[in-house]
Amino acid sequence: MKLYDQLGINLDEIDRTLCNVLESDSSLSFSASSVKEHGLSLVQAGGKRLRPVMAIIGGRFGQAERYPYVLKAAAVLEYIHTASLIHDDIIDQSPLRRGQPTLHTLTGVPKAVLIANYMMARAVEWATETPELDSSGQARSEEELERISSLASVITELCLGEYSQLRDRFNFDLSLDDYLAKTRNKTALLMAHCLKAGADAAYADAGHSELLFQFGEALGMAFQIKDDVLDFAEKKEAIGKPAGADLRNGIITLPVLYAMEDPALRQEIVALSAECPQEDFDRVIAAINGTDALERSLKLAQDYTDKAAQAAERLAPHPAAVHLTTLIHYFAK
């Protein structure tokens, strides 16, 4: 069963809302129709919708009648995430995503960058442009508009994570703290903001919102570390890219850092560069798989999962806390 089904979330409603963000933009002229076309294509390609799902779960800790505002926050966050994937694919020079050509292979890099930037900006604009009425029939307050606009700060954190990853390509002097900071900015904080944004949009208790942020951050760290392990452990057929794709792109992840504690293997790893033949990477990746680096990485991921569970336990008295257990089981499997 899909995660959104387990949580009783209407995926069709999310998808309709996401499409509306672009379809409602009257400023898209005929000359810019390809922006709309490619943007809608990305949105309609589907996906797990993890970020909107988490925002909606956060909203369940607040007032049910605030759901329309929660849905707006969810849409903004999904657009930010989708646009960040466009940037990811450009940086990684990835020709495919989910088995389909990436946007920059269809449009060229300059157009893809502009489309991604537009999608981020349009989502925030869309969320603030309509003076909707709240449950009492009053127009939305300036505080309400600022709450949604503040989600734009998530873009800053994502960009910092992407920049540090690009800056540190083939930087084998990267420390564990550097890796954790990049992972937090690139993945964990977005998940944390999703839960908190949903809670804030639903006027949840401030203490609950903060605990949801802590829960999302810890779960996001666990999720990304496990994904970094998966990059080494799975074959191309399973994940759609060759094993060790991150290392091949010069991205230093936790398994690499742990593997470099072996002096002999470290010499082989630090000798890698963008100019090395794939056979060199194949040999090093196989060697890393032969160490305890993946097991140790999974242990740290479990530590973060346990931290998320502790935050969830503090929220246990709330009826919506059962959904956090579902999220833990989904990300821990």
Sequence and secondary structure as in RCSB ss.txt:
>XXXX:A:sequence
MKLYDQLGINLDEIDRTLCNVLESDSSLSFSASSVKEHGLSLVQAGGKRLRPVMAIIGGRFGQAERYPYVLKAAA
VLEYIHTASLIHDDIIDQSPLRRGQPTLHTLTGVPKAVLIANYMMARAVEWATETPELDSSGQARSEEELERISS
LASVITELCLGEYSQLRDRFNFDLSLDDYLAKTRNKTALLMAHCLKAGADAAYADAGHSELLFQFGEALGMAFQI
KDDVLDFAEKKEAIGKPAGADLRNGIITLPVLYAMEDPALRQEIVALSAECPQEDFDRVIAAINGTDALERSLKL
AQDYTDKAAQAAERLAPHPAAVHLTTLIHYFAK
>XXXX:A:secstr
  HHHHTT  HHHHHHHHHHHHHT TT  GGGHHHHHHHHHHHHT    HHHHHHHHHHTTS GGGHHHHHHHHH
HHHHHHHHHHHHHHHHHT SEETTEE HHHHH HHHHHHHHHHHHHHHHHHHHHS  B TTS B  HHHHHHHHG
GGHHHHHHHHHHHHHHHTTT TT  HHHHHHHHIIIIIHHHHHHHHHHHHHTT  HHHHHHHHHHHHHHHHHHHH
HHHHHHHHS HHHHSS TTHHHHTT   HHHHHHTTSHHHHHHHHT  TTS HHHHHHHHHHHHTSSHHHHHHHH
HHHHHHHHHHHHHHTTTSTTHHHHHHHHHHHH 
